[in-house]
Amino acid sequence: MDNESIKSKFKKNLENSETYKLTGQMDILSNEELYHYDVIVDYKKDNYYRTELKNKDSEHTQIILKNKSGVYVVTPSLNKSFKFQSEWPDNGSQAYILTSLLKDMENDSNLVLEEKDDKYYVSTTVNYPNNTSLVSQKITFNKDVLPEMVQVYDKNGTENITFKITNIEFNTKFDDDYFEVENNASEDCCKTTSSINEIVYPMYLPSGTKFKSEETVKTDESERVILTFTGEKSFILIEEATKSPEDFEVTTTSGELVFYENVLGNLNNSSLNWSKDGKDYYLIGNNLTNEELLKVASSTSVVSLTK
């Protein structure tokens, strides 16, 4: 099989089915720490997606949902959702989206194909706009040209993302309202606290940036910690105990949906906000690039200091 025929066969596999359900396990390397995710991707023709990402260590689950109304990030445990006007998943490479893998193959005129032990190995360049250190990937296909594993590498050849596909089921039956955002709320939600039991500190700081101060602000309903960092690349990191609404809440945002290493959040005008493990995070850095904001955010999970 040559380059054109493997692309053609993979494309035909996708076009022959109006739906699919994909399950797999994804490992992401961030600051020398490995983060493990269970991944479920449901797809329906006309660009409907439901991607469930469950952090296996913290059991924190978030869902990226796309339907005719837009793109949503749903956090079922918090009864919250953010709505984006986003081109996701077409605005960059996504290791767990089959059409994205096909797009990367079609966009790479220098695609490299190897055949060994009844497997096809396809190497392509990738496009991660907010993580320019990721430059290439290797996709392992079986003899039916269905992917079994995706490995994404940085400039140094280090494997940063490993996605092992455990099952792909085509022509799956979904209920008519399966991809509606309201149906992704959880009845077992809102087990949150009004206080912060531990503060996390970013382990990555841009060159010349130093920690300046820490302030705790308490209100009747919540608790907030404000960490201030000074220098040419100054920024503020705010951590707040999440307050979940009684009814499922959808907030419209003008920001950009980003999934960077271990952070799934909202990037908007030199700021980034995300929710994780019962806390809301707000990172503001007018002198930081988008990638620097994301590097700071992803590094906050590495070490946590108990109060």
Secondary structure in CASP SS format (residue, H / E / C, confidence):
PFRMAT SS
TARGET T0000
AUTHOR 0000-0000-0000
METHOD secondary structure of the structure
MODEL  1
M C 1.00
D C 1.00
N H 1.00
E H 1.00
S H 1.00
I H 1.00
K H 1.00
S H 1.00
K H 1.00
F H 1.00
K H 1.00
K H 1.00
N H 1.00
L H 1.00
E H 1.00
N C 1.00
S C 1.00
E C 1.00
T E 1.00
Y E 1.00
K E 1.00
L E 1.00
T E 1.00
G E 1.00
Q E 1.00
M E 1.00
D E 1.00
I E 1.00
L E 1.00
S E 1.00
N C 1.00
E C 1.00
E E 1.00
L E 1.00
Y E 1.00
H E 1.00
Y E 1.00
D E 1.00
V E 1.00
I E 1.00
V E 1.00
D E 1.00
Y E 1.00
K E 1.00
K C 1.00
D C 1.00
N C 1.00
Y E 1.00
Y E 1.00
R E 1.00
T E 1.00
E E 1.00
L E 1.00
K E 1.00
N E 1.00
K C 1.00
D C 1.00
S C 1.00
E C 1.00
H C 1.00
T E 1.00
Q E 1.00
I E 1.00
I E 1.00
L E 1.00
K E 1.00
N E 1.00
K C 1.00
S C 1.00
G E 1.00
V E 1.00
Y E 1.00
V E 1.00
V E 1.00
T E 1.00
P H 1.00
S H 1.00
L H 1.00
N C 1.00
K E 1.00
S E 1.00
F E 1.00
K E 1.00
F E 1.00
Q C 1.00
S C 1.00
E C 1.00
W C 1.00
P C 1.00
D C 1.00
N C 1.00
G C 1.00
S C 1.00
Q C 1.00
A C 1.00
Y C 1.00
I C 1.00
L H 1.00
T H 1.00
S H 1.00
L H 1.00
L H 1.00
K H 1.00
D H 1.00
M H 1.00
E H 1.00
N H 1.00
D C 1.00
S C 1.00
N C 1.00
L C 1.00
V E 1.00
L E 1.00
E E 1.00
E E 1.00
K E 1.00
D C 1.00
D C 1.00
K E 1.00
Y E 1.00
Y E 1.00
V E 1.00
S E 1.00
T E 1.00
T E 1.00
V C 1.00
N C 1.00
Y C 1.00
P C 1.00
N C 1.00
N C 1.00
T C 1.00
S C 1.00
L E 1.00
V E 1.00
S E 1.00
Q E 1.00
K E 1.00
I E 1.00
T E 1.00
F E 1.00
N C 1.00
K C 1.00
D C 1.00
V C 1.00
L C 1.00
P E 1.00
E E 1.00
M E 1.00
V E 1.00
Q E 1.00
V E 1.00
Y E 1.00
D E 1.00
K C 1.00
N C 1.00
G C 1.00
T C 1.00
E E 1.00
N E 1.00
I E 1.00
T E 1.00
F E 1.00
K E 1.00
I E 1.00
T E 1.00
N E 1.00
I E 1.00
E E 1.00
F E 1.00
N C 1.00
T C 1.00
K C 1.00
F C 1.00
D C 1.00
D C 1.00
D C 1.00
Y C 1.00
F C 1.00
E C 1.00
V H 1.00
E H 1.00
N H 1.00
N H 1.00
A C 1.00
S C 1.00
E C 1.00
D C 1.00
C C 1.00
C C 1.00
K C 1.00
T C 1.00
T C 1.00
S C 1.00
S C 1.00
I C 1.00
N C 1.00
E E 1.00
I E 1.00
V E 1.00
Y C 1.00
P C 1.00
M C 1.00
Y C 1.00
L C 1.00
P C 1.00
S C 1.00
G C 1.00
T C 1.00
K E 1.00
F E 1.00
K E 1.00
S E 1.00
E E 1.00
E E 1.00
T E 1.00
V E 1.00
K E 1.00
T C 1.00
D C 1.00
E C 1.00
S C 1.00
E E 1.00
R E 1.00
V E 1.00
I E 1.00
L E 1.00
T E 1.00
F E 1.00
T E 1.00
G C 1.00
E C 1.00
K C 1.00
S C 1.00
F E 1.00
I E 1.00
L E 1.00
I E 1.00
E E 1.00
E E 1.00
A E 1.00
T C 1.00
K C 1.00
S C 1.00
P C 1.00
E C 1.00
D C 1.00
F C 1.00
E E 1.00
V E 1.00
T E 1.00
T E 1.00
T C 1.00
S C 1.00
G C 1.00
E E 1.00
L E 1.00
V E 1.00
F E 1.00
Y E 1.00
E C 1.00
N C 1.00
V E 1.00
L E 1.00
G E 1.00
N E 1.00
L E 1.00
N C 1.00
N C 1.00
S C 1.00
S E 1.00
L E 1.00
N E 1.00
W E 1.00
S E 1.00
K E 1.00
D C 1.00
G C 1.00
K E 1.00
D E 1.00
Y E 1.00
Y E 1.00
L E 1.00
I E 1.00
G C 1.00
N C 1.00
N C 1.00
L C 1.00
T C 1.00
N H 1.00
E H 1.00
E H 1.00
L H 1.00
L H 1.00
K H 1.00
V H 1.00
A H 1.00
S H 1.00
S H 1.00
T C 1.00
S C 1.00
V C 1.00
V C 1.00
S E 1.00
L E 1.00
T E 1.00
K C 1.00
END
